[in-house]
Amino acid sequence: MRLDKFICKSTEFTNTEAIQLIANQTVRVNDQIITDERSQVHKNNTVTLNGAILKPRAFRYLVLHKPAGTICSNKNEVYPSLFNCIDIDNVEELHIAGRLDADTTGLVLITDDGHWSFNITTPNKQCEKCYRVGLSRPIADDVGKKFKQGIALQGETQLTRPAKLEVINPTEVYLTITEGKFHQVKRMFSAVGNRVVSLHRESIGKVTLDVGIGEWRHLTRDEVQSFI
């Protein structure tokens, strides 16, 4: 974690105030004065502020049912931020592990643990994300095979990673992917001559959506550990 972020997570100082404290040479890491706020703090480091040892607040892990017409941003823009749904202290410290488009609904994981969210978003961990997809026209018979083999997306040099397709009915399917390219699900169906008209994320890894629209809960210990 960056040193300025560590100070914010250990105190009530704002990021601007934390940077100033570092510049004023009041912060030590392993008894060494550090003046670069970008310096990384590791688990075995001891950080002090004016001689007092800092202990960061415990990390938080949430699941939220994202409503349509909200954005995965920490601030309101053209659409309102989904963080408006969360009444929790220090909400500004939280970030989203795998964003969804404004018109996409469903499961979103939220945390202030950057290493944990990296395990969810990096393709190398092959974390499965399952979507319920509504289509504008009936799905072709060969699409499942194409998705399993990987397909070429416009502007991409590599094929998509193997994906699993389960047909619910001719115009509705489940799609499970292990990566998160820009607008990937919509682009995958566009590449096979179809169009996504509705998109809802059902699960990420072992975490399934079990709260109402706009509601959230803390993850269980087992759910948190499943991404480590």
C-alpha positions as CSV (number, residue, x, y, z in Angstrom):
1,M,0.0,0.0,0.0
2,R,1.2,3.5,-0.8
3,L,2.5,5.4,2.3
4,D,-0.1,8.2,2.0
5,K,-2.9,5.7,1.7
6,F,-1.6,3.8,4.7
7,I,-1.7,7.0,6.8
8,C,-5.2,7.7,5.7
9,K,-6.3,4.2,6.6
10,S,-4.6,4.4,10.0
11,T,-5.9,7.9,10.9
12,E,-8.6,10.4,10.1
13,F,-6.3,12.6,8.0
14,T,-7.3,13.3,4.4
15,N,-4.9,12.4,1.6
16,T,-3.8,16.0,1.2
17,E,-3.0,16.1,4.9
18,A,-1.2,12.8,4.8
19,I,1.1,14.0,1.9
20,Q,1.9,17.1,3.9
21,L,2.8,15.1,7.0
22,I,5.1,13.0,4.9
23,A,6.7,16.1,3.3
24,N,7.2,17.5,6.8
25,Q,9.4,14.5,7.7
26,T,7.1,13.4,10.5
27,V,6.6,9.8,9.1
28,R,9.1,7.0,9.6
29,V,9.1,3.5,8.1
30,N,11.2,1.0,10.0
31,D,12.7,4.0,11.8
32,Q,13.7,5.7,8.6
33,I,12.3,9.1,7.6
34,I,10.4,8.8,4.3
35,T,9.4,11.9,2.3
36,D,8.0,10.2,-0.8
37,E,4.2,9.5,-0.4
38,R,4.4,6.9,-3.2
39,S,6.7,4.7,-1.2
40,Q,5.2,1.2,-0.6
41,V,4.4,-0.1,2.9
42,H,4.5,-3.8,3.4
43,K,2.9,-6.0,6.1
44,N,6.1,-6.4,8.1
45,N,6.9,-2.7,8.1
46,T,6.6,-0.4,11.2
47,V,5.2,3.0,10.4
48,T,5.2,5.9,12.9
49,L,3.8,9.4,12.8
50,N,5.5,11.8,15.3
51,G,6.7,8.7,17.1
52,A,3.3,7.0,17.4
53,I,3.0,3.6,15.7
54,L,0.2,3.5,13.1
55,K,-2.1,0.5,12.8
56,P,-4.4,0.5,9.7
57,R,-8.1,-0.3,10.1
58,A,-9.2,-3.8,9.1
59,F,-9.9,-4.3,5.5
60,R,-13.6,-4.5,4.4
61,Y,-15.2,-6.8,1.8
62,L,-18.7,-6.2,0.5
63,V,-21.1,-7.5,-2.1
64,L,-23.6,-5.1,-3.6
65,H,-26.5,-5.6,-6.0
66,K,-25.9,-2.8,-8.5
67,P,-29.0,-1.1,-9.9
68,A,-29.3,-0.1,-13.5
69,G,-28.4,3.5,-14.2
70,T,-25.6,3.7,-11.7
71,I,-21.8,3.8,-12.3
72,C,-18.9,2.0,-10.8
73,S,-17.2,5.3,-9.7
74,N,-16.4,6.9,-6.3
75,K,-18.2,10.0,-7.4
76,N,-21.4,11.0,-9.2
77,E,-21.0,11.9,-12.9
78,V,-23.6,11.7,-15.6
79,Y,-25.1,8.8,-13.7
80,P,-25.1,8.5,-9.9
81,S,-22.4,6.5,-8.2
82,L,-23.3,3.1,-6.8
83,F,-21.6,4.1,-3.6
84,N,-24.7,6.1,-2.8
85,C,-26.2,2.8,-1.9
86,I,-23.6,2.2,0.9
87,D,-24.0,3.8,4.3
88,I,-20.6,3.0,5.8
89,D,-17.8,5.0,7.4
90,N,-14.8,6.0,5.3
91,V,-16.6,5.0,2.1
92,E,-14.1,7.0,0.1
93,E,-11.4,4.3,0.9
94,L,-13.4,1.6,-1.0
95,H,-13.0,0.6,-4.6
96,I,-14.7,-1.9,-6.9
97,A,-13.1,-5.2,-7.9
98,G,-14.4,-5.5,-11.5
99,R,-16.5,-2.7,-12.8
100,L,-19.9,-2.9,-14.6
101,D,-21.3,-0.6,-17.3
102,A,-24.0,1.9,-16.2
103,D,-26.8,-0.2,-17.8
104,T,-25.5,-3.5,-16.4
105,T,-26.9,-4.8,-13.2
106,G,-26.0,-7.4,-10.6
107,L,-23.1,-8.5,-8.4
108,V,-20.3,-6.1,-7.6
109,L,-17.5,-6.8,-5.1
110,I,-16.2,-3.8,-3.1
111,T,-13.2,-3.5,-0.9
112,D,-10.3,-1.4,0.4
113,D,-7.8,-4.3,0.0
114,G,-5.9,-3.8,-3.2
115,H,-4.1,-7.1,-3.2
116,W,-7.4,-9.0,-2.7
117,S,-9.2,-7.2,-5.6
118,F,-6.2,-7.9,-7.9
119,N,-6.8,-11.6,-7.4
120,I,-10.3,-11.1,-8.7
121,T,-9.5,-8.9,-11.7
122,T,-6.3,-10.4,-13.1
123,P,-6.9,-13.0,-15.8
124,N,-4.0,-15.1,-14.5
125,K,-6.1,-16.1,-11.5
126,Q,-8.9,-17.3,-13.8
127,C,-11.6,-16.0,-11.5
128,E,-15.0,-16.9,-13.0
129,K,-17.6,-14.2,-13.6
130,C,-21.0,-15.5,-14.6
131,Y,-23.5,-13.2,-16.5
132,R,-27.1,-13.6,-17.5
133,V,-27.3,-12.2,-21.0
134,G,-30.4,-11.2,-22.9
135,L,-30.0,-11.1,-26.7
136,S,-31.7,-9.3,-29.6
137,R,-32.0,-12.5,-31.7
138,P,-31.9,-16.3,-31.1
139,I,-28.4,-17.6,-30.3
140,A,-26.7,-19.6,-33.1
141,D,-25.9,-23.2,-32.5
142,D,-22.2,-22.8,-33.0
143,V,-21.6,-19.9,-30.6
144,G,-20.9,-22.1,-27.6
145,K,-18.1,-23.8,-29.5
146,K,-16.7,-20.5,-30.7
147,F,-16.6,-19.0,-27.2
148,K,-14.9,-22.1,-25.8
149,Q,-12.2,-21.8,-28.5
150,G,-11.8,-18.1,-28.0
151,I,-12.8,-15.4,-30.5
152,A,-11.2,-12.3,-32.0
153,L,-12.5,-8.9,-30.7
154,Q,-12.1,-5.8,-32.8
155,G,-9.0,-3.9,-31.7
156,E,-7.6,-6.9,-29.8
157,T,-4.5,-8.8,-30.8
158,Q,-5.2,-11.9,-28.7
159,L,-8.3,-14.2,-28.7
160,T,-10.6,-14.1,-25.7
161,R,-9.9,-16.8,-23.1
162,P,-12.1,-19.8,-23.2
163,A,-15.6,-19.0,-22.1
164,K,-18.6,-21.2,-21.1
165,L,-22.0,-20.7,-22.6
166,E,-25.2,-22.2,-21.2
167,V,-28.5,-21.6,-23.2
168,I,-31.5,-20.8,-21.0
169,N,-33.8,-20.1,-24.0
170,P,-33.1,-18.9,-27.6
171,T,-32.6,-15.3,-26.6
172,E,-31.2,-15.7,-23.0
173,V,-28.0,-17.4,-21.9
174,Y,-25.5,-17.7,-19.1
175,L,-21.9,-16.7,-20.1
176,T,-19.0,-17.4,-17.8
177,I,-15.6,-15.6,-18.5
178,T,-12.3,-15.4,-16.6
179,E,-11.2,-12.0,-17.8
180,G,-12.7,-8.5,-18.1
181,K,-11.8,-6.7,-21.3
182,F,-13.6,-3.4,-22.1
183,H,-17.3,-4.2,-22.7
184,Q,-16.2,-7.8,-23.2
185,V,-19.5,-9.5,-23.1
186,K,-21.2,-7.1,-25.4
187,R,-18.3,-7.3,-27.8
188,M,-18.2,-11.1,-27.8
189,F,-21.8,-11.3,-28.9
190,S,-21.4,-8.6,-31.4
191,A,-18.5,-10.6,-32.9
192,V,-20.9,-13.5,-33.6
193,G,-23.6,-11.3,-35.1
194,N,-25.8,-10.7,-32.1
195,R,-26.5,-7.9,-29.7
196,V,-26.8,-7.7,-26.0
197,V,-30.0,-6.1,-24.8
198,S,-29.7,-6.9,-21.1
199,L,-26.8,-7.9,-18.9
200,H,-26.8,-9.0,-15.3
201,R,-23.8,-10.4,-13.3
202,E,-24.9,-13.4,-11.2
203,S,-21.7,-14.4,-9.5
204,I,-18.0,-13.9,-9.1
205,G,-16.0,-17.0,-8.0
206,K,-17.9,-18.6,-5.2
207,V,-19.9,-15.5,-4.3
208,T,-23.4,-15.4,-5.7
209,L,-25.9,-12.6,-5.6
210,D,-28.3,-12.9,-2.7
211,V,-29.3,-9.4,-1.8
212,G,-32.0,-7.1,-3.2
213,I,-31.4,-4.4,-5.8
214,G,-29.4,-1.5,-4.2
215,E,-28.7,-3.6,-1.1
216,W,-25.3,-4.9,0.2
217,R,-23.8,-7.1,2.9
218,H,-20.3,-8.0,4.2
219,L,-18.7,-11.1,2.8
220,T,-18.3,-14.1,5.0
221,R,-14.8,-15.1,6.1
222,D,-15.0,-18.1,3.7
223,E,-16.0,-15.9,0.8
224,V,-13.1,-13.6,1.4
225,Q,-10.7,-16.5,1.7
226,S,-11.9,-18.0,-1.6
227,F,-10.1,-15.2,-3.5
228,I,-6.8,-15.5,-1.7
